[in-house]
Amino acid sequence: MTDDEKQTRQRLTWARLPLGACSGVLAGLASLGVAELVSAAVRPQAGPVVAVGGAAIDRTPAAVKDWAIRHFGTNDKLVLQIGILAMLALFALVLGIVALNFRRSGAAGVLLFGIVGALSATSRPDSTSLSDALPSVVGAIAGAAVLYVLVGRLARRDPYPEPHGGEERGLSSGAGWDRRGFVIAATAAAAASAGAGVLGRTLNSASGQNAVASRNKVVLPRPTSAAAAVPRGAQLRIPGISPFTTPNGDFYRVDTALVVPKVNATTWTLRIHGKGVTRPVTLSFGDLLRRELTERDITLTCVSNEVGGPYVGNARWIGVRLADLLAECGVEPPSAGGPADQLVARSVDGMTIGSPVEDVMDGRDALLAVGMNGEPLPFAHGFPVRMVVPGLYGFVSACKWIKDIELTTFDSYDPYWVKRGWARRAPVKTESRIDTPKPFARPKTGTVMVAGVAWAQHRGIDKVEVRIDDGPWQQARLAAQDTRDTWRQWSFPWHATKGGHTLTVRATDRTGQVQTERRTRTIPDGASGWHSVVVTVD
């Protein structure tokens, strides 16, 4: 071979690399598109991205999850899915380049990703059948076939064949590929992948239409025990303060579901069984609506809420009193001799949440909620039914999309979060937050309204105090209290002077417990400490 021929071979060989990478990416798109289509025949949660993402969430250390929620908020799931897609794209790109010289190995790499997806799907807590592996397996086979065909078009001819037959390891190292065949095959693969993905997404969306229709038909009955009107003065007219009632669209959402379950209320059932249940029962959604309904204002708090964080909200809930339902099933609290001290609620997405039976049955308004702020529960907040227990952090009380309640003991069963290092019991801590002024604000000299919210669910707020810099604690004005299960607004007129200042708040609950200064992490049972903001007065 002449020097010119060698240079031409080298130049054209390098030119194949981006096309090999492109082949890998197209193979990845084919895998995802076909998997999306197959998942429509199985269930949306069986798709490889959702399955792998769910498995990643399950296996992520609690500290990392807490970091993700703290930095990405309710977008943590979107960030995770984008990360998975980015890793998949990089993996596919590398496989495409490898396949240029090791055609079968590249295709095998795509199949390996399918195996990972299949194992992830079938190992999820909500998986009930091996059919959950089908989307990943079929998608991987399609992707492997696409890669094998495309790379084959890149090495069908060699204008400068090497002596002794060239490379025996894989494809010819020449560069005289079938350009027209590659373009046609790549275009067809891209179109087919996009078509399969769009069709699969459309079918998956259509599969949830029955659930949407069932929600649209729900008419919430008038509650037997209605909530009292929110007292005048509970909502302060101060710009920047959180509204007393949090709109559904603004209510925080923290859970592990990458795909929000859409449950058809007409086929939904709830089973109550277990230790000390003398009369097990299975209830339909209609059964719950025909019972006496209770309406209450209740503030919920996520255990992942940092000091001053946003994961707390107040809503008007309507539902069935859980204690009454349990009593009808023969359940007695431990204080009355009942054998079960833990209530394990199971969600349709496989989540398990353990609540103390004593707390659920001690007279507080623990509800199986069917409505939120005057409408059926939004899907993101647990439609058709969820648990709401005032005074407990959500990870030990607020099971969404609930389908099963088992009475057991703390010694015999650890639910999802306990297995990952969180506490078994977690009453909400006394906390307060400055909503206005915001951190690093630049108010003018004169009177500045410092305001926010404080909460100590099921105990109530008795006092809120504000400190300017290192000065004395000064009592803030409290808004009217609704109930001890809701948060309470407060305000403090500050005579601001020029310069930098640190504003700090603390609350005292109605048991006399003063909010502690001691800073703790959210793990294992909720954050503690005083909330402060730094401002500069101009």
GUPA-957759 format. One line per field, with one value per residue (C-alpha): residue number from 1; residue in one letter; x, y, z. Coordinates in Angstrom, 3 decimals, always signed. Layout:
// residues N
nr	NUM  ...
rest	a  ...
u	X  ...
v	Y  ...
w	Z  ...
END
This chain:
// residues 538
nr	1  2  3  4  5  6  7  8  9  10  11  12  13  14  15  16  17  18  19  20  21  22  23  24  25  26  27  28  29  30  31  32  33  34  35  36  37  38  39  40  41  42  43  44  45  46  47  48  49  50  51  52  53  54  55  56  57  58  59  60  61  62  63  64  65  66  67  68  69  70  71  72  73  74  75  76  77  78  79  80  81  82  83  84  85  86  87  88  89  90  91  92  93  94  95  96  97  98  99  100  101  102  103  104  105  106  107  108  109  110  111  112  113  114  115  116  117  118  119  120  121  122  123  124  125  126  127  128  129  130  131  132  133  134  135  136  137  138  139  140  141  142  143  144  145  146  147  148  149  150  151  152  153  154  155  156  157  158  159  160  161  162  163  164  165  166  167  168  169  170  171  172  173  174  175  176  177  178  179  180  181  182  183  184  185  186  187  188  189  190  191  192  193  194  195  196  197  198  199  200  201  202  203  204  205  206  207  208  209  210  211  212  213  214  215  216  217  218  219  220  221  222  223  224  225  226  227  228  229  230  231  232  233  234  235  236  237  238  239  240  241  242  243  244  245  246  247  248  249  250  251  252  253  254  255  256  257  258  259  260  261  262  263  264  265  266  267  268  269  270  271  272  273  274  275  276  277  278  279  280  281  282  283  284  285  286  287  288  289  290  291  292  293  294  295  296  297  298  299  300  301  302  303  304  305  306  307  308  309  310  311  312  313  314  315  316  317  318  319  320  321  322  323  324  325  326  327  328  329  330  331  332  333  334  335  336  337  338  339  340  341  342  343  344  345  346  347  348  349  350  351  352  353  354  355  356  357  358  359  360  361  362  363  364  365  366  367  368  369  370  371  372  373  374  375  376  377  378  379  380  381  382  383  384  385  386  387  388  389  390  391  392  393  394  395  396  397  398  399  400  401  402  403  404  405  406  407  408  409  410  411  412  413  414  415  416  417  418  419  420  421  422  423  424  425  426  427  428  429  430  431  432  433  434  435  436  437  438  439  440  441  442  443  444  445  446  447  448  449  450  451  452  453  454  455  456  457  458  459  460  461  462  463  464  465  466  467  468  469  470  471  472  473  474  475  476  477  478  479  480  481  482  483  484  485  486  487  488  489  490  491  492  493  494  495  496  497  498  499  500  501  502  503  504  505  506  507  508  509  510  511  512  513  514  515  516  517  518  519  520  521  522  523  524  525  526  527  528  529  530  531  532  533  534  535  536  537  538
rest	m  t  d  d  e  k  q  t  r  q  r  l  t  w  a  r  l  p  l  g  a  c  s  g  v  l  a  g  l  a  s  l  g  v  a  e  l  v  s  a  a  v  r  p  q  a  g  p  v  v  a  v  g  g  a  a  i  d  r  t  p  a  a  v  k  d  w  a  i  r  h  f  g  t  n  d  k  l  v  l  q  i  g  i  l  a  m  l  a  l  f  a  l  v  l  g  i  v  a  l  n  f  r  r  s  g  a  a  g  v  l  l  f  g  i  v  g  a  l  s  a  t  s  r  p  d  s  t  s  l  s  d  a  l  p  s  v  v  g  a  i  a  g  a  a  v  l  y  v  l  v  g  r  l  a  r  r  d  p  y  p  e  p  h  g  g  e  e  r  g  l  s  s  g  a  g  w  d  r  r  g  f  v  i  a  a  t  a  a  a  a  a  s  a  g  a  g  v  l  g  r  t  l  n  s  a  s  g  q  n  a  v  a  s  r  n  k  v  v  l  p  r  p  t  s  a  a  a  a  v  p  r  g  a  q  l  r  i  p  g  i  s  p  f  t  t  p  n  g  d  f  y  r  v  d  t  a  l  v  v  p  k  v  n  a  t  t  w  t  l  r  i  h  g  k  g  v  t  r  p  v  t  l  s  f  g  d  l  l  r  r  e  l  t  e  r  d  i  t  l  t  c  v  s  n  e  v  g  g  p  y  v  g  n  a  r  w  i  g  v  r  l  a  d  l  l  a  e  c  g  v  e  p  p  s  a  g  g  p  a  d  q  l  v  a  r  s  v  d  g  m  t  i  g  s  p  v  e  d  v  m  d  g  r  d  a  l  l  a  v  g  m  n  g  e  p  l  p  f  a  h  g  f  p  v  r  m  v  v  p  g  l  y  g  f  v  s  a  c  k  w  i  k  d  i  e  l  t  t  f  d  s  y  d  p  y  w  v  k  r  g  w  a  r  r  a  p  v  k  t  e  s  r  i  d  t  p  k  p  f  a  r  p  k  t  g  t  v  m  v  a  g  v  a  w  a  q  h  r  g  i  d  k  v  e  v  r  i  d  d  g  p  w  q  q  a  r  l  a  a  q  d  t  r  d  t  w  r  q  w  s  f  p  w  h  a  t  k  g  g  h  t  l  t  v  r  a  t  d  r  t  g  q  v  q  t  e  r  r  t  r  t  i  p  d  g  a  s  g  w  h  s  v  v  v  t  v  d
u	+0.000  +1.368  +1.743  -1.143  -3.343  -2.407  -3.212  -6.509  -7.349  -6.468  -8.436  -11.552  -11.261  -11.321  -14.287  -16.229  -16.011  -18.804  -20.983  -20.318  -21.239  -24.367  -25.236  -24.974  -27.229  -29.797  -29.684  -30.335  -33.277  -34.650  -34.384  -36.233  -38.876  -39.726  -39.628  -42.082  -44.409  -44.205  -44.738  -48.133  -49.146  -47.650  -47.713  -45.922  -43.848  -42.199  -40.357  -36.559  -35.943  -38.638  -37.568  -33.870  -34.672  -36.880  -34.206  -31.654  -33.917  -34.397  -30.665  -29.548  -28.279  -30.612  -28.059  -27.840  -31.631  -31.778  -29.102  -31.072  -34.294  -32.443  -30.772  -33.343  -36.560  -39.568  -37.494  -35.296  -37.064  -36.688  -32.988  -32.643  -34.363  -32.240  -29.159  -30.228  -30.849  -27.482  -25.696  -27.610  -26.616  -22.951  -23.132  -24.770  -22.207  -19.322  -20.999  -21.399  -17.660  -16.741  -19.024  -17.024  -14.373  -16.342  -19.761  -21.175  -19.722  -21.435  -24.790  -24.220  -23.644  -27.107  -28.563  -26.721  -28.546  -31.802  -30.927  -30.262  -33.624  -35.435  -33.887  -34.708  -38.327  -38.982  -37.270  -39.394  -41.770  -44.807  -43.858  -46.326  -45.320  -42.300  -44.021  -42.498  -39.226  -40.695  -40.269  -36.550  -35.891  -37.791  -36.380  -32.821  -33.281  -34.534  -31.618  -29.066  -30.512  -30.367  -26.742  -25.738  -27.340  -26.061  -22.467  -22.643  -23.386  -20.196  -17.869  -19.230  -16.366  -12.652  -10.936  -7.520  -7.761  -5.011  -2.917  -4.099  -7.738  -7.624  -8.989  -10.389  -11.619  -14.519  -15.272  -12.961  -10.843  -11.317  -13.392  -15.343  -18.647  -22.074  -22.937  -26.329  -27.288  -26.214  -28.213  -31.323  -30.976  -30.230  -33.173  -35.513  -34.285  -34.736  -38.228  -39.323  -37.888  -39.607  -42.861  -42.725  -41.919  -44.717  -47.218  -46.148  -46.396  -49.841  -51.061  -49.649  -51.429  -54.648  -54.371  -54.708  -57.807  -60.122  -58.571  -58.988  -62.607  -63.266  -61.892  -63.962  -67.106  -66.430  -68.821  -67.668  -70.606  -71.258  -69.189  -71.032  -68.512  -67.587  -64.510  -65.161  -64.701  -61.142  -61.215  -60.923  -57.348  -55.789  -54.534  -52.370  -52.392  -48.629  -46.961  -44.645  -46.184  -47.336  -51.124  -52.902  -54.406  -51.930  -53.460  -53.347  -51.040  -48.526  -48.640  -45.288  -44.793  -42.033  -42.212  -40.292  -42.707  -41.052  -44.435  -47.433  -49.810  -53.200  -55.591  -59.121  -61.457  -64.113  -61.807  -59.809  -60.115  -58.589  -57.903  -57.605  -56.151  -53.468  -52.703  -55.681  -58.070  -61.034  -63.155  -60.980  -62.605  -62.139  -63.645  -64.333  -64.148  -67.930  -67.972  -65.840  -67.978  -71.099  -69.626  -69.654  -67.057  -64.973  -63.524  -60.525  -57.762  -54.450  -50.879  -48.538  -44.747  -42.151  -39.299  -36.928  -37.850  -34.725  -34.941  -36.730  -37.564  -40.615  -41.892  -44.773  -48.309  -51.815  -54.964  -58.597  -58.967  -62.128  -62.193  -63.143  -61.843  -59.312  -59.781  -63.506  -62.771  -60.137  -62.445  -65.123  -62.520  -61.939  -58.635  -57.705  -54.748  -51.831  -52.943  -56.190  -54.460  -54.298  -51.524  -50.516  -48.517  -47.718  -50.053  -48.343  -49.923  -49.053  -49.294  -50.009  -46.412  -45.010  -44.232  -44.701  -45.242  -45.487  -47.553  -47.977  -51.406  -51.647  -51.294  -53.793  -56.407  -55.780  -58.598  -56.744  -58.272  -56.353  -58.131  -58.359  -58.664  -60.631  -60.645  -58.298  -59.356  -62.863  -62.067  -61.131  -57.480  -55.160  -53.345  -50.012  -51.365  -52.775  -56.064  -58.263  -57.348  -54.437  -53.668  -53.426  -52.357  -51.793  -48.696  -46.570  -44.087  -45.285  -42.860  -44.583  -48.159  -49.050  -49.299  -50.539  -52.373  -53.048  -54.359  -53.640  -53.500  -51.874  -51.780  -48.461  -45.666  -42.570  -40.458  -41.672  -41.617  -39.525  -41.219  -39.423  -37.839  -36.918  -34.884  -32.959  -31.972  -34.903  -36.719  -39.639  -41.531  -41.364  -43.652  -43.414  -40.969  -41.826  -40.555  -40.912  -39.917  -39.328  -41.160  -40.426  -38.025  -36.238  -32.567  -30.226  -33.131  -32.364  -35.231  -35.301  -34.826  -37.953  -40.587  -40.112  -42.659  -40.962  -43.468  -43.798  -45.362  -44.830  -46.093  -46.259  -49.049  -51.321  -49.790  -50.362  -48.301  -48.407  -45.714  -43.296  -40.275  -37.917  -34.333  -32.445  -28.728  -27.620  -30.320  -33.041  -35.913  -39.023  -42.498  -44.164  -47.873  -49.668  -52.437  -55.654  -55.299  -57.458  -56.719  -53.730  -53.257  -52.569  -49.705  -49.997  -48.916  -46.996  -45.625  -43.158  -42.743  -39.024  -37.597  -34.807  -31.573  -28.902  -26.418  -26.337  -28.599  -29.446  -33.097  -33.851  -37.141  -38.147  -41.514  -42.978  -45.707  -48.691  -46.968  -44.398  -41.663  -39.405  -38.034  -34.472  -31.465  -29.577  -29.152  -29.766  -30.018  -33.307  -32.129  -33.399  -36.459  -36.550  -34.412  -34.254  -32.779  -33.664  -34.303  -32.337  -32.090  -29.447  -30.550  -28.931  -30.885  -30.264
v	+0.000  +3.422  +6.314  +8.132  +5.070  +4.796  +8.459  +8.084  +4.993  +6.800  +9.920  +7.998  +5.683  +8.684  +10.011  +6.871  +7.621  +10.235  +7.963  +5.094  +7.326  +8.392  +4.715  +4.114  +7.064  +5.908  +2.440  +3.984  +5.958  +2.803  +0.987  +3.745  +4.217  +0.523  +0.156  +3.047  +1.355  -2.011  -0.372  +0.782  -2.890  -3.594  -0.429  +2.937  +2.241  -0.723  +1.482  +1.285  +4.937  +4.861  +1.415  +2.253  +5.638  +4.009  +1.447  +4.251  +6.087  +2.907  +2.329  +5.918  +6.656  +8.802  +11.605  +11.811  +11.885  +14.640  +16.567  +16.183  +17.451  +20.339  +21.451  +20.532  +20.619  +19.079  +18.940  +16.186  +13.498  +15.482  +15.933  +12.194  +11.302  +13.783  +12.276  +8.759  +9.853  +11.612  +8.485  +6.366  +8.705  +8.541  +4.754  +4.443  +6.748  +4.656  +1.420  +2.805  +3.549  +0.161  -1.578  -0.208  -2.835  -5.205  -5.372  -8.157  -6.729  -3.407  -5.102  -7.169  -3.946  -2.736  -6.045  -5.586  -2.315  -4.162  -6.706  -3.919  -2.354  -5.688  -6.493  -3.002  -3.260  -6.674  -5.814  -2.716  -2.950  -2.360  -5.068  -7.935  -9.809  -10.793  -9.005  -5.802  -6.966  -6.939  -3.223  -3.254  -6.628  -5.921  -2.395  -3.703  -6.292  -3.583  -1.313  -4.083  -4.885  -1.232  -0.895  -4.132  -3.042  +0.531  -0.392  -3.023  -0.262  +1.477  -1.358  -3.270  -2.443  -1.739  +0.020  -0.844  -4.398  -5.466  -8.550  -11.806  -10.778  -7.741  -7.751  -11.050  -9.533  -7.656  -5.413  -4.370  -1.420  +0.174  +3.252  +2.430  +2.162  +2.032  +5.707  +5.556  +2.416  +3.993  +7.187  +5.197  +2.827  +5.654  +7.723  +4.745  +3.875  +7.450  +7.715  +4.335  +5.062  +8.437  +6.915  +4.101  +6.539  +8.955  +6.117  +4.575  +7.911  +8.478  +5.025  +5.437  +8.766  +7.204  +4.427  +7.059  +8.632  +6.256  +7.420  +11.049  +10.381  +8.693  +11.730  +14.117  +12.238  +12.489  +14.724  +15.106  +14.763  +17.425  +16.516  +15.304  +17.198  +20.376  +22.430  +25.731  +28.840  +30.127  +32.830  +36.471  +37.566  +34.184  +35.583  +38.660  +41.261  +41.450  +41.151  +38.160  +36.073  +32.523  +32.276  +30.615  +28.011  +26.655  +26.287  +22.737  +23.746  +25.241  +22.478  +20.749  +17.264  +14.988  +11.269  +8.594  +8.168  +9.085  +8.613  +9.904  +6.940  +7.493  +5.229  +4.587  +5.334  +2.964  -0.046  +1.115  -0.844  -0.611  -3.702  -3.497  -6.568  -7.808  -8.195  -7.492  -7.022  -9.243  -8.119  -7.626  -5.483  -4.421  -1.049  +0.627  +4.342  +4.466  +2.786  +5.607  +8.349  +6.809  +6.979  +9.985  +12.444  +14.810  +18.090  +19.680  +22.240  +20.419  +21.514  +18.854  +18.919  +16.816  +15.455  +16.650  +20.251  +22.153  +24.976  +27.748  +25.331  +25.234  +21.696  +22.622  +23.569  +23.952  +22.606  +21.801  +18.031  +15.930  +12.216  +9.337  +9.240  +6.423  +5.646  +4.973  +2.657  +0.734  +0.397  -1.132  -3.702  -4.618  -2.772  -1.466  +0.840  -0.541  +1.514  -0.481  -3.844  -4.012  -6.290  -3.997  -0.826  -0.037  +0.647  -0.060  +1.724  +0.485  +2.556  +1.390  +2.373  +0.007  +2.619  +1.454  +3.933  +3.002  +5.017  +4.542  +3.005  +4.907  +8.259  +7.361  +6.359  +8.956  +11.259  +13.457  +13.964  +11.209  +10.868  +8.709  +11.838  +11.936  +15.703  +18.673  +22.315  +21.579  +19.208  +15.544  +14.901  +15.862  +12.842  +14.253  +14.346  +10.841  +10.475  +8.658  +8.247  +9.177  +9.307  +12.573  +12.470  +15.807  +16.050  +13.468  +14.035  +12.744  +9.827  +8.206  +9.176  +10.618  +7.600  +8.673  +6.394  +4.057  +0.569  -1.519  -1.098  -3.801  -3.768  -5.089  -4.174  -2.001  -4.981  -7.212  -4.878  -1.935  +0.182  +1.833  +4.839  +3.026  +0.560  +3.556  +5.023  +7.249  +7.127  +4.820  +7.554  +11.216  +13.809  +17.219  +19.550  +23.102  +25.321  +28.830  +30.565  +34.114  +34.620  +38.342  +40.014  +37.450  +36.598  +39.327  +41.742  +45.460  +47.188  +50.937  +52.508  +52.896  +50.393  +47.000  +44.257  +40.999  +38.165  +34.448  +31.255  +28.936  +25.403  +22.677  +20.460  +18.913  +21.151  +24.609  +27.808  +29.958  +32.554  +33.757  +35.941  +37.857  +38.933  +41.620  +40.852  +39.976  +42.034  +40.823  +38.590  +40.621  +39.166  +39.138  +39.635  +36.356  +36.037  +34.387  +30.639  +28.289  +25.012  +23.463  +21.310  +24.282  +26.676  +30.222  +33.469  +36.139  +39.625  +42.036  +45.747  +46.365  +49.890  +49.228  +51.205  +51.387  +48.570  +44.792  +42.949  +39.366  +38.610  +35.451  +33.852  +31.215  +29.812  +28.360  +25.728  +25.372  +22.791  +25.444  +23.899  +26.566  +25.910  +24.716  +26.618  +23.358  +22.693  +19.134  +17.542  +16.319  +12.719  +10.809  +12.636  +16.188  +19.313  +21.692  +25.122  +28.794  +30.364  +33.513  +35.850  +38.445  +41.761  +45.078  +48.217  +51.078
w	+0.000  -0.951  +1.498  -0.199  +0.173  +3.877  +4.450  +2.637  +4.717  +7.958  +7.018  +6.058  +9.066  +11.384  +9.429  +10.423  +14.160  +14.306  +12.192  +14.574  +17.505  +15.617  +15.106  +18.832  +19.652  +17.085  +18.622  +22.030  +20.666  +19.080  +22.409  +24.257  +21.560  +21.310  +25.100  +25.440  +22.984  +24.748  +28.145  +26.916  +26.774  +30.209  +32.363  +32.155  +35.284  +33.517  +31.016  +31.374  +32.308  +34.988  +36.217  +36.393  +37.940  +40.569  +41.353  +41.660  +44.120  +46.164  +46.417  +46.923  +50.457  +52.531  +52.750  +48.944  +48.606  +51.164  +49.239  +45.988  +47.557  +49.173  +45.933  +43.274  +45.265  +43.528  +40.309  +41.757  +39.706  +36.489  +37.195  +37.827  +34.550  +32.612  +34.236  +33.240  +29.651  +29.537  +30.817  +28.305  +25.473  +26.501  +26.848  +23.424  +21.844  +23.172  +22.075  +18.563  +18.319  +19.790  +17.309  +14.386  +15.115  +17.371  +15.817  +17.962  +21.167  +20.500  +19.981  +23.122  +25.070  +24.095  +25.267  +28.574  +29.157  +28.474  +31.149  +33.643  +32.827  +33.102  +36.484  +37.727  +36.598  +38.114  +41.399  +42.055  +45.061  +42.830  +40.320  +40.297  +37.140  +35.068  +32.194  +33.623  +32.036  +28.517  +27.663  +28.490  +26.824  +23.598  +23.420  +23.845  +21.098  +18.760  +19.665  +19.198  +15.763  +14.728  +15.822  +14.085  +10.809  +10.843  +11.654  +8.945  +6.434  +7.536  +6.516  +3.585  +1.157  +1.499  -1.426  +0.094  +1.436  +3.825  +3.144  +4.688  +4.661  +6.960  +10.521  +11.678  +14.968  +13.507  +10.554  +7.815  +8.808  +5.417  +4.812  +1.647  +3.433  +1.874  +2.267  +0.622  +2.531  +5.842  +5.250  +4.316  +7.276  +9.735  +8.509  +8.717  +12.223  +13.437  +11.970  +13.294  +16.761  +16.953  +15.730  +18.284  +21.074  +20.170  +19.766  +23.067  +24.882  +23.356  +24.385  +27.889  +28.198  +26.931  +29.517  +32.229  +30.695  +32.531  +35.796  +34.744  +33.787  +37.142  +38.976  +36.870  +37.891  +41.622  +43.514  +47.100  +49.523  +52.115  +55.195  +58.262  +60.392  +58.523  +59.272  +61.007  +58.927  +58.952  +61.639  +60.680  +61.140  +60.376  +57.055  +57.511  +54.753  +54.417  +50.983  +50.763  +53.537  +52.709  +52.243  +55.142  +52.781  +50.249  +46.746  +45.393  +42.572  +45.008  +47.614  +47.957  +46.525  +47.813  +46.980  +45.066  +42.120  +38.802  +37.118  +39.075  +39.445  +37.819  +39.664  +38.433  +41.335  +39.993  +40.374  +43.414  +46.654  +50.126  +52.202  +56.017  +57.713  +60.075  +63.747  +65.981  +63.052  +63.972  +61.029  +57.905  +55.252  +51.643  +50.759  +47.424  +46.746  +46.755  +50.167  +51.572  +50.031  +51.583  +55.073  +57.395  +56.144  +58.239  +56.976  +58.682  +58.081  +58.580  +57.929  +56.514  +56.777  +54.973  +57.073  +54.327  +55.090  +56.094  +58.614  +56.727  +53.900  +51.582  +52.201  +54.475  +53.466  +54.826  +53.176  +53.925  +53.752  +53.652  +54.375  +56.640  +60.198  +60.226  +63.930  +63.418  +60.509  +62.453  +65.463  +63.239  +62.153  +65.806  +66.193  +69.617  +70.357  +72.393  +75.410  +75.405  +74.994  +71.198  +69.854  +66.975  +67.539  +63.883  +60.981  +57.644  +54.694  +51.201  +48.043  +44.513  +43.633  +46.262  +48.931  +52.535  +55.364  +59.030  +61.533  +65.294  +65.922  +69.202  +67.442  +64.729  +67.333  +70.075  +68.969  +66.483  +63.024  +61.224  +57.878  +54.818  +52.704  +49.454  +48.914  +49.148  +49.234  +48.022  +45.147  +44.722  +45.482  +42.601  +41.161  +42.356  +45.901  +46.075  +44.185  +44.898  +48.601  +50.843  +54.563  +56.479  +60.138  +61.913  +64.057  +62.220  +59.418  +56.064  +55.861  +58.855  +58.047  +54.659  +52.351  +48.912  +46.446  +49.357  +48.633  +51.728  +55.507  +57.605  +61.401  +62.694  +65.120  +64.897  +65.943  +63.135  +60.132  +58.892  +56.189  +53.268  +54.985  +58.196  +56.140  +54.828  +58.173  +59.059  +62.404  +63.155  +64.993  +63.994  +65.557  +63.896  +65.647  +66.665  +63.852  +62.436  +59.217  +58.018  +54.711  +54.341  +53.938  +51.798  +52.343  +51.021  +50.523  +50.536  +52.347  +52.981  +56.394  +58.455  +59.463  +57.772  +58.369  +59.260  +58.874  +58.368  +59.672  +62.640  +63.206  +65.825  +64.535  +67.158  +69.834  +68.404  +68.516  +71.645  +70.958  +68.273  +68.977  +66.707  +67.357  +65.468  +65.310  +68.873  +70.546  +72.905  +71.824  +71.070  +70.859  +67.449  +66.841  +66.173  +63.624  +64.756  +65.303  +63.267  +65.084  +66.804  +63.685  +61.394  +61.066  +62.369  +60.764  +62.668  +62.083  +63.674  +62.782  +62.690  +62.787  +60.329  +60.427  +57.737  +57.383  +57.438  +59.880  +60.814  +61.595  +63.595  +64.644  +67.171  +68.293  +71.475  +71.266  +73.578  +75.733  +76.655  +74.489  +72.988  +69.518  +69.975  +68.667  +68.129  +64.428  +63.259  +59.846  +58.452  +58.964  +60.914  +62.299  +60.967  +61.047  +63.987  +64.644  +64.339  +60.940  +60.125  +57.151  +56.392  +54.873  +54.030  +54.802  +52.365
END
